[in-house]
Amino acid sequence: MFDHPAAPDIVCLHTPAHNWEDQGGERGEHGSLGIVQVRAPFIMSGAGVRREGALLPLAGRLVDVAPTVLELLGAGTSLARQDGRVLTELLDPDAEPPEHVIGFLWDGTNANVLYDMVAAGEVPHLARLLEAGTGLGHGAMASLPSVTLANHTTIQTGVHPGHHGILHNAWYDRATGEQVVTNSPATWPWSMQTLDPGVETLHQAVHRAFPGSRTVAINEPCDTGADESTFDVIRSGGRLARAPKADELPFATERFVRPEKSYEVSSRIDHTGMAQALDVWEGGGLLPRYCFVNFTLTDAAFHHSGPYAEIARASIHDSDARLGQILAAVERAGVWDRTAFFLVADHGMEDSNPEVTGDWGPALAATGIPYRDEAYGFIYIDV
């Protein structure tokens, strides 16, 4: 982290109990390096992947995802810069490389909750992938800080935030004297403006290794180098197809999608992403060598009531149903046996303690040292 010129002077790792109630916090929390907050699930399946049919008692890191995908594809190259390693223990060295790789990100999913639901038969489509593959039983660990934009970018580049340049959801740029905000509906489409030009996304690496190939980024802010991207449509002034209203939305748990606004909004976003993915795999033309689909509902639900609430489990059921629609489209395209899949999250999610509240701003101010507190944990002093 501290390699970057805009890094803070101090990084505070908050206790997992603190829910930041006074500053808009929610029951489910993440951001620090506690094991529950950094531990994301990681499952791989299909062509070129070891077929264990179960999770292995292993751990990895989110910086390992991009190098592993590139190796899986048989690219014969590394990323331009990478901090991660290839998870060779998940790959089948004797198999032919896949012609296509599809990645899914279920934002903010607690690995224990997801793995328990898979084992209980509650997530049939993801269970199908695990049966034809394997995964990290101990999870894939997020980089500091364990937040959305920083680790989405880590997954796509194989480097830590201090090297790829998306430091946090918000930080202070000393060079310009301005705040940088990435985790906002108004800024997501342009969040890669601070991406270091010396790093390479999977989209760029795939194009370099396989000239003429097609890559697609669906609802994924780290889309640099993708041929087609949800956020590129937004940047160019285009309009996305509107999802059905809550009472007409398929694959949405009715008792949550109706009363909970964040559940409805994220369900509609994920429905639109699912529709875009179906169009990619059923629309004819060149099928993508690499396609990445980001689902947001899990993050909204896990934040709302914590990872162990019924609304969190419902979000996994709904996401699995949408996953199943995309898997069926791949089958209809006739490339199932030549395709590999992976599912990951950008961080974990921890149950906070609602009795632990407060704002540490007065204590910082009492020091008498000029400071900026960005994203509740990046402290810049003498500014």
C-alpha positions in Angstrom: 0.0 0.0 0.0 2.7 2.5 1.0 4.5 2.1 -2.4 1.8 4.5 -3.9 2.5 8.2 -3.7 -1.2 8.9 -2.7 -1.0 6.3 0.1 -2.0 7.5 3.6 0.4 8.1 6.4 -1.5 5.7 8.7 -3.9 2.9 7.9 -6.2 2.0 10.7 -7.6 -1.5 11.0 -10.9 -1.3 12.8 -12.1 -4.0 15.2 -14.7 -6.3 13.5 -17.2 -5.3 16.2 -17.4 -1.6 15.1 -20.4 -1.0 12.8 -19.9 2.8 12.2 -23.6 3.4 13.1 -22.9 7.1 13.5 -21.6 7.4 10.0 -24.1 5.3 8.0 -22.7 1.9 8.8 -24.6 -1.3 8.4 -24.8 -4.6 10.2 -22.5 -6.4 7.8 -19.0 -4.9 7.6 -15.6 -5.3 6.0 -12.5 -3.2 5.2 -10.0 -4.4 7.7 -7.7 -7.4 7.6 -9.6 -9.6 10.0 -9.9 -13.1 8.6 -13.6 -13.0 8.2 -13.5 -9.7 6.4 -10.7 -10.6 3.9 -11.8 -14.3 3.3 -13.6 -14.6 -0.1 -14.8 -17.9 -1.6 -13.0 -19.2 -4.7 -14.3 -22.1 -6.9 -13.0 -23.2 -10.3 -14.6 -25.6 -12.7 -14.6 -27.0 -16.2 -12.0 -27.4 -18.9 -8.4 -27.4 -17.6 -9.4 -27.5 -13.9 -8.7 -30.4 -11.5 -11.9 -32.3 -11.0 -11.8 -33.0 -7.3 -15.6 -32.5 -6.8 -14.8 -30.8 -3.5 -13.0 -27.9 -1.8 -9.3 -28.5 -1.1 -7.9 -27.6 2.4 -6.0 -24.7 0.9 -5.9 -20.9 0.9 -4.9 -18.4 -1.7 -5.2 -14.6 -2.3 -7.2 -12.5 -4.7 -4.0 -11.3 -6.4 -3.6 -15.0 -7.5 -6.8 -15.0 -9.5 -5.6 -13.2 -12.6 -2.3 -15.2 -13.0 -4.2 -18.4 -12.5 -6.8 -17.5 -15.2 -4.1 -16.6 -17.6 -2.3 -19.8 -17.0 -5.5 -21.8 -17.3 -6.1 -20.3 -20.7 -2.6 -21.5 -21.8 -1.5 -18.0 -22.6 2.2 -18.8 -22.1 2.8 -15.4 -20.5 2.5 -13.5 -17.3 0.8 -10.2 -16.7 2.9 -7.1 -17.3 3.2 -6.8 -13.5 1.9 -9.2 -11.0 2.1 -9.7 -7.2 0.2 -13.0 -7.3 1.1 -16.5 -8.2 -0.5 -19.2 -10.3 -2.6 -21.6 -8.2 -1.3 -24.6 -9.9 -2.9 -26.9 -7.3 -6.3 -26.1 -8.8 -5.3 -26.8 -12.5 -5.0 -30.0 -14.4 -1.6 -30.0 -16.1 -2.6 -32.8 -18.5 -5.8 -31.2 -19.8 -6.2 -29.1 -22.9 -6.7 -25.4 -22.1 -10.2 -24.1 -22.3 -11.3 -22.0 -25.3 -13.4 -19.8 -23.0 -13.3 -18.7 -19.4 -16.2 -17.1 -17.6 -15.7 -15.5 -14.2 -18.4 -14.6 -11.7 -18.1 -12.3 -8.7 -20.6 -12.4 -5.9 -19.8 -9.2 -4.2 -19.3 -9.3 -0.4 -20.1 -13.0 0.1 -19.0 -14.6 3.3 -17.2 -17.8 2.3 -18.4 -19.9 5.3 -22.1 -19.1 4.5 -21.7 -19.8 0.8 -19.8 -23.1 1.3 -22.3 -24.3 3.9 -25.2 -23.6 1.5 -23.4 -25.5 -1.3 -22.9 -28.4 1.0 -26.5 -28.4 2.1 -27.8 -28.5 -1.5 -29.2 -25.0 -1.4 -27.2 -23.6 -4.3 -27.6 -26.2 -7.1 -25.9 -24.4 -9.9 -22.8 -23.5 -8.0 -22.8 -27.0 -6.6 -22.8 -28.3 -10.2 -19.7 -26.3 -10.9 -17.9 -27.5 -7.7 -18.8 -31.1 -8.7 -16.9 -30.6 -12.0 -14.0 -28.7 -10.4 -12.5 -27.7 -7.1 -11.8 -24.6 -4.9 -10.0 -23.1 -2.0 -11.6 -24.4 1.2 -9.9 -21.8 3.3 -10.7 -19.0 0.8 -8.9 -16.4 -1.2 -7.7 -13.5 0.9 -8.4 -9.9 -0.1 -5.7 -7.2 -0.2 -5.6 -4.2 2.1 -8.1 -2.6 2.3 -10.8 -5.3 2.0 -13.2 -3.1 0.0 -15.0 -3.3 -3.3 -13.2 -1.2 -6.0 -9.7 -2.0 -4.6 -10.2 -5.7 -4.8 -12.2 -5.9 -7.9 -9.2 -4.3 -9.5 -6.8 -6.7 -7.7 -8.8 -9.7 -9.1 -8.6 -8.3 -12.7 -4.9 -7.3 -12.5 -3.1 -9.6 -10.1 -1.5 -6.8 -8.1 -2.2 -5.1 -4.8 -4.0 -1.8 -4.5 -0.8 0.1 -3.7 0.5 -1.0 -7.1 -2.6 -0.8 -9.4 -3.7 2.6 -8.1 -7.3 2.0 -7.0 -6.4 2.5 -3.3 -9.8 2.5 -1.6 -13.4 3.5 -2.0 -12.0 7.1 -1.3 -8.6 8.6 -0.7 -6.7 11.8 -0.9 -4.4 12.7 -3.8 -1.6 14.8 -2.5 -0.5 15.8 -6.0 -3.8 17.5 -6.8 -5.0 18.3 -3.3 -8.3 16.6 -4.1 -10.3 13.7 -2.8 -10.7 10.7 -5.1 -14.0 8.8 -4.8 -14.4 5.5 -6.7 -17.2 3.7 -4.9 -20.2 5.8 -6.0 -22.8 5.4 -8.7 -21.6 8.7 -10.1 -18.0 7.7 -10.3 -18.0 3.9 -10.9 -17.8 4.2 -14.7 -14.7 6.3 -14.5 -13.0 4.6 -11.5 -10.2 3.2 -13.6 -8.8 6.7 -14.4 -6.2 6.2 -11.6 -5.3 2.7 -12.8 -1.5 2.5 -13.1 -0.5 2.3 -16.8 2.2 -0.2 -15.8 -0.2 -2.9 -14.8 -2.3 -5.0 -17.2 -5.8 -6.2 -16.8 -6.8 -9.7 -17.8 -8.6 -8.2 -20.8 -5.4 -6.7 -22.0 -3.3 -9.8 -21.3 -5.8 -12.0 -23.1 -5.7 -9.8 -26.2 -1.9 -9.8 -26.1 -1.7 -13.5 -25.9 -4.6 -14.3 -28.2 -4.8 -11.6 -30.9 -8.3 -11.2 -32.4 -10.0 -12.7 -29.4 -13.1 -11.1 -27.7 -13.4 -10.1 -24.0 -16.4 -8.9 -22.2 -16.9 -7.1 -18.8 -20.5 -7.1 -17.4 -21.3 -4.7 -14.6 -17.6 -4.7 -13.8 -15.9 -1.3 -13.1 -12.4 -2.7 -13.8 -13.1 -3.1 -17.5 -9.9 -1.6 -19.1 -9.1 -3.4 -22.3 -12.5 -5.2 -22.7 -14.1 -5.2 -26.1 -17.5 -4.8 -24.6 -18.4 -3.4 -21.2 -21.5 -2.3 -19.3 -19.7 0.8 -18.1 -18.4 1.7 -21.5 -22.0 2.0 -22.6 -22.6 4.4 -19.8 -19.4 6.4 -20.5 -20.4 6.8 -24.1 -23.8 8.1 -23.2 -25.7 4.9 -24.2 -28.6 3.5 -22.3 -29.0 0.0 -20.8 -32.1 -2.1 -21.0 -34.4 -1.5 -18.0 -35.0 -4.4 -15.8 -38.6 -5.3 -14.9 -40.2 -3.8 -11.8 -40.0 -5.6 -8.5 -43.3 -7.4 -8.8 -42.3 -8.7 -12.3 -38.7 -9.5 -11.6 -37.7 -13.2 -12.0 -35.3 -15.0 -9.7 -36.0 -12.4 -6.9 -37.1 -13.4 -3.4 -40.5 -11.6 -3.1 -40.5 -11.0 0.6 -37.2 -9.0 0.3 -37.3 -7.5 -3.1 -40.6 -5.7 -2.3 -39.9 -4.0 1.0 -36.1 -3.5 0.9 -35.0 -0.8 -1.5 -31.4 -1.9 -1.7 -32.5 -5.5 -2.4 -34.7 -4.3 -5.2 -32.1 -2.0 -6.8 -29.4 -4.7 -6.7 -31.7 -7.4 -8.0 -32.6 -5.2 -11.0 -28.9 -4.4 -11.6 -28.1 -8.2 -11.5 -31.1 -9.0 -13.8 -29.7 -6.5 -16.3 -26.2 -8.1 -16.0 -27.7 -11.6 -16.5 -29.6 -10.4 -19.6 -26.4 -8.9 -21.0 -24.5 -12.2 -20.4 -27.3 -14.2 -22.1 -27.0 -11.9 -25.1 -23.2 -12.4 -25.2 -23.6 -16.2 -25.2 -26.7 -16.4 -27.4 -26.3 -13.4 -29.7 -24.2 -15.1 -32.3 -20.8 -14.0 -33.5 -17.4 -14.6 -31.9 -17.8 -16.0 -28.4 -15.5 -14.4 -25.8 -12.3 -15.9 -24.7 -12.7 -14.2 -21.4 -16.0 -12.9 -19.9 -16.5 -11.5 -16.4 -19.9 -11.0 -14.7 -20.3 -9.0 -11.5 -23.3 -9.6 -9.3 -24.1 -7.0 -6.6 -27.1 -8.3 -4.7 -25.0 -10.4 -2.2 -23.2 -7.3 -1.0 -26.4 -5.3 -0.5 -28.0 -8.1 1.4 -25.0 -9.1 3.5 -24.5 -5.4 4.5 -28.1 -5.0 5.3 -28.4 -7.5 8.1 -25.1 -9.2 8.4 -23.9 -12.5 6.8 -26.0 -14.9 8.9 -29.4 -13.3 8.3 -32.1 -14.9 6.1 -31.9 -12.0 3.6 -28.2 -12.9 3.0 -29.1 -16.5 2.2 -31.9 -15.3 0.0 -29.5 -13.2 -2.0 -27.3 -16.3 -2.6 -30.4 -18.3 -3.8 -31.3 -15.5 -6.2 -27.7 -15.1 -7.5 -27.5 -18.9 -8.0 -30.7 -18.9 -10.1 -29.2 -16.1 -12.3 -26.0 -18.1 -12.5 -28.0 -21.1 -13.7 -29.5 -19.1 -16.6 -26.0 -18.1 -17.8 -24.7 -21.7 -17.5 -27.7 -22.9 -19.6 -26.8 -20.3 -22.3 -23.3 -21.6 -22.4 -24.6 -25.1 -22.9 -27.0 -23.9 -25.7 -24.0 -22.3 -27.4 -22.4 -25.8 -27.6 -19.2 -24.9 -25.8 -19.7 -26.3 -22.3 -16.9 -28.9 -22.6 -14.5 -26.2 -23.9 -15.3 -23.7 -21.1 -13.9 -23.1 -17.7 -15.6 -21.2 -14.9 -14.6 -19.5 -11.7 -16.5 -17.8 -8.9 -15.0 -15.4 -6.4 -15.9 -12.5 -4.1 -14.0 -9.2 -3.6 -13.9 -9.6 0.2 -15.7 -11.3 3.0 -18.4 -9.9 5.3 -18.4 -9.8 9.1 -21.3 -9.5 11.6 -20.7 -6.3 13.6 -21.9 -5.5 17.1 -24.7 -2.9 17.1 -23.8 -1.9 20.6 -20.3 -0.7 19.5 -20.9 2.7 18.0 -19.2 6.1 18.0 -17.1 8.5 15.9 -13.4 8.7 16.5 -13.2 12.1 14.8 -13.2 14.0 18.1 -10.3 12.0 19.4 -8.3 12.6 16.2 -9.1 16.3 16.4 -8.0 16.5 20.0 -4.5 15.6 19.0 -4.1 19.1 17.5 -2.5 17.6 14.4 -4.0 18.6 11.0 -5.4 15.4 9.4 -7.7 14.0 6.8 -9.7 10.8 7.5 -10.6 9.2 4.2 -13.0 6.2 4.1 -12.8 5.9 7.9 -9.3 4.5 8.1 -6.9 6.2 5.7 -5.3 9.0 7.8 -3.3 11.7 6.1 -1.5 14.1 8.5 -0.1 17.6 8.1 -2.5 18.4 5.3 
